[in-house]
């Protein structure tokens, strides 16, 4: 996955393989083509996938996909198989139409993903709760440091809400429902899904840090130029 792209499964598969899957496989492959399977969401489906994962891997390989299953973190998803470096006998496999869509990410969404990934790493290192929950204000404070100064606080909050909704759509965070009896108007809270670790790895963060450094220099140059006028 490149710096500004992420892969997510489309709602439906447009090119099923010629050989039909056994019923027990279909019950696993269809949800995987739709998105991520979480152990905490459906324990029985997760157990079935764990038992049949080798058959699922063989089946989706025909479609140019591979199964990513993390038993420790409790999630599984499909992604496109990486293209072979030298072509070779797998050259024909590269002609298979992509079933997993690549979605371009804006700089702001990439920034938010990087900040959330680093926050998740800090939480893991501290040995605290396995769940990372952040308020909208905490997310705003994280991003504010890297965004141009603005006197319009309401506009900034609206922009951050837009970025949060995009990350929710990608499946990397989820908005938590207010607790029973919580006062009206309580600040929204978001749980960072641990699957983010599979998409934002060390290489992705390093590449983004380089880009972020260039962005900071451009921002500082622009601010200095404005101050000299």
Residue pairs with C-beta under 8 A, 6 or more apart in sequence:
1 7
1 102
1 199
1 204
3 110
3 204
3 207
3 208
3 211
4 104
4 105
4 106
4 107
4 110
5 102
5 103
5 104
5 105
6 102
6 103
6 105
6 113
6 170
6 199
7 79
7 80
7 100
7 101
7 102
7 103
7 199
8 35
8 100
8 101
8 103
8 170
8 171
9 32
9 33
9 34
9 35
9 77
9 78
9 99
9 100
9 101
10 33
10 99
10 100
10 101
11 34
12 33
12 34
13 33
13 63
13 99
14 97
14 99
15 63
15 97
15 99
16 63
17 59
17 62
17 63
19 62
20 26
21 29
21 59
24 48
24 52
25 52
25 55
25 56
25 59
27 45
27 48
28 37
28 45
28 48
28 49
28 52
28 56
29 56
29 59
29 60
31 37
31 45
32 49
32 56
32 60
32 67
32 76
32 77
32 78
33 78
33 99
35 77
35 171
36 75
36 76
36 77
36 171
36 195
37 45
37 46
37 49
37 75
37 76
37 77
38 46
38 74
38 75
39 46
39 74
39 75
40 74
46 74
46 76
49 56
49 69
49 76
50 69
50 71
53 67
53 69
56 67
57 66
57 67
60 66
60 67
60 78
61 81
63 96
63 99
64 80
64 81
64 93
64 96
64 98
64 99
65 78
65 79
65 80
65 81
65 99
65 100
66 78
66 79
66 80
66 81
67 76
67 77
67 78
68 76
68 77
68 78
68 79
68 198
69 75
69 76
70 76
70 195
70 198
73 194
73 195
73 197
73 198
74 194
75 193
75 194
75 195
75 198
77 195
77 198
78 99
78 100
79 100
80 98
80 99
80 100
81 93
83 90
83 94
84 90
84 91
84 93
84 94
87 94
103 170
105 113
106 163
106 166
107 215
108 143
108 147
108 159
108 163
109 163
109 166
109 167
110 208
111 143
111 146
111 208
111 212
112 139
112 143
112 163
112 164
112 167
113 167
113 172
113 196
113 199
113 200
114 200
114 204
114 205
114 208
114 209
114 212
115 142
115 143
116 134
116 167
116 172
116 173
116 192
116 196
117 196
117 197
117 200
117 205
118 205
119 132
119 134
119 142
119 192
120 132
120 192
120 194
120 196
120 197
123 129
123 132
130 194
131 191
132 191
132 192
133 176
133 189
133 190
133 191
133 192
134 189
134 190
134 192
135 187
135 188
135 189
135 190
136 157
136 160
136 161
136 164
136 187
136 188
136 189
136 190
137 187
139 160
139 164
139 190
140 156
140 157
140 160
143 160
143 163
144 156
146 212
146 215
146 216
147 156
148 219
149 223
150 156
164 173
164 175
164 190
167 173
168 174
168 175
168 190
171 193
171 195
172 192
172 193
172 195
172 196
172 199
173 190
173 191
173 192
173 193
173 196
174 190
174 191
174 193
175 188
175 189
175 190
176 188
176 189
176 190
176 191
178 186
